[in-house]
């Protein structure tokens, strides 16, 4: 209890600072001058108005309506707080709007309405239709919520979705589907006992009926006991539909033999004695918040094999509506659905359930490091921070809307649509697409030096699922197998990947012999060669590439870049191959920015700068980007004679003499490189149009510093470093790289050499 005051204050500070609330409005168009003003408002705005007047569907083209949702509440049933009123509910509704934006990129206004009459509230909501593409009803008490939703759905031609009902029902449906799979039971055979006759409870039961549960097998209880035929106390049509013809009256009377307990009521409703009466392998969904109907540890004392879900984040299987509402709205908005029907809800259930049964994403594993995310009794539904939800669930919903005829904007290319959805959460997806497509031309063998690293294992899993490459892992087999099992991955040695065991590999004699042959005149004795081939996985991987047993090596998930580079240069830096420079693509909010040389040359000479520039131009084009290279220096177009300026000027002179088909200019300051107007004032006759997208520095410290600032403070996502000059045979990543970053680098490494260098 000692932490409660600090937690309370932390929550209040979160809402108050640095600006009150959790939302703000940001313009999506520039407003920098009179021209912008004339287009955004009078007189230019009239053109958009007239287009919409002629065809209302044009509102999707010229306004934000097609991606705008209203969260509407009167605050009469706020979860865990009750009837606190419209104004007090605002922090909850703001929070809901933030979740829409975070998880599905949907813009959202929270609208708190001080109206308790359900029909008048429905009138207000219906009047909002011109503003919004969809309506999310929230925290309206039962049975009023049924009335509000019914009226709105009848009168409005946009999706209206009461999340307390249907969002909960969808996530419960997905959890129940997977729980029955684990328990080996079927919907049509199970007995359900439910507590809580409110909106969420009734909606969950109706959804379970649609999934195959028989109505006669559903026993609904509330604060007054069993809902039975003839009962008059606290009844409404929604409850009456589940009334049983029985003389039983209490939860204790009906719990015997129940396969599934569904609780949406209050704390302590389900006793250990009740659990003891349930069927074998009972499924207990104790969803009351913050305190469930029974605590999981108490339930397991009686039924150790119980499959349990709660509404809390500190226990496995949290039934959280955020798994549903952002993604069902995303799919509905994207096809211009006029409603959200049962088929779309069932598609949402299937998508959520299938994702839990798939291999866990690396991003979800990173967000929930202390939890076991392997499908089973303690992992029935995916985690909210699984970035695959938007692609899997939203596309399933969109397909269902099209199949049932409620889509006004059908999607023609679903593969492209899903790629766009994935691109909204995987910042690198769209830019990496041409690289992945080039990598599919042939199947290359990629060897990972640090094969025991979990990030490498997750990248290998993704390679198996998404590419034609076959990973080779260097590491101890027992360690790799244990970590595969712990991470819940579906990787099998021989079937999905090959292995090099440094401690015991039949090729050991060949490997150390090759290394000794390469290094014998550089002070490496046979004993040293043997030791290196037992302990140095980077050297082992390099020898494999040299011998033709792998096409490319990826290393560097731990250790210092130049340490790895030393062994790579020893083995692979021969003939025409030598390290030219390290190039990093930083994916920023307004597009990619490439930085070089971040690692290889501490103070590159003009000849080396030329190599860096020409190598960068080739690699940048592999991402479908036309290079505009700026040579960055403290000097500005010759205004300083000392320092890095002379090296940059000499490099430009050499490039001019060679003749190249890419744009470059310099030497200049970084702000001059990125701001074409500033550059025009400094040097009106400069030869580069637009902002530079490649920055080349004369000091590795400067390049690396800019790269790290963009990554840590600018929200930049790095693809790289890409080691230029080595024929795409090796890349040294940074220790901060993610599993997704390793997958991206495997695609870079997987591109055929003749297309790359």
Secondary structure, 3 states (H helix, E strand, C coil): CCCHHHHHHHHHHHHHCCCCCCCCCCCCCCCCCHHHHHHHCCCCHHHHHHHHHHCHHHHHHHCCHHHEEEEEECCCCECCCECCCCCCCHHHHHHHHHHHHHHHCCEEEEEECCCCCHHHHHHHHHCCCCCCCEEEECCCCCCHHHHHHHHHHHHCCCEEEEHHHHHHHHHHHHHHHHHHHHHCCCHHHCCEEEECCCHHHHHHHHHHHHCCCCHHHEEEEECCEECECCCCCCCCHHHHCCCECCCCCCHHHHCCCCCEEEECCCCCCCCHHHHHHCCCCCEEEECCCCCCCCCHHHHHHHCCCCEEEECCCCCCCECCHHHCHHHHHHHHHHCCECCCCHHHHHHHHHHHHHHHHCCCCHHHHHHCCCCCCCCECCECCCCCCCCCHHHHHHHHHHHHHHHCCCECCCCCCHHHHHHHHHHHHCCCHHHHHHHHHHHCCCCCEEEECCCCCHHHHHHHHHHHHHCCCEEEEECCHHHHHHHHHHHCCCCCECCCEEEECCCCCCCHHHHHHHHHHHHHHHCCCHHHHHHHHHHCHHHHHHHHHHHCCCCEEEECCCCCHHHHHHHHHHHHCCCCCCCCEEEEEEEECCEEEEEECCCCCCCCCHHHHHHHHHHHHHHHHHCCCCCEEEEECCCCCCCCCCCCHHHHHHHHHHHHHHCCCCEEEEEECHHHHHCHHHHHHHCCCCCCCCCCCEEEECCHHHHHHHHHHHHHCCCCEEEEEEEECCCCCEEECCCCCCHHHHHHHHHHHCCCHHHHC
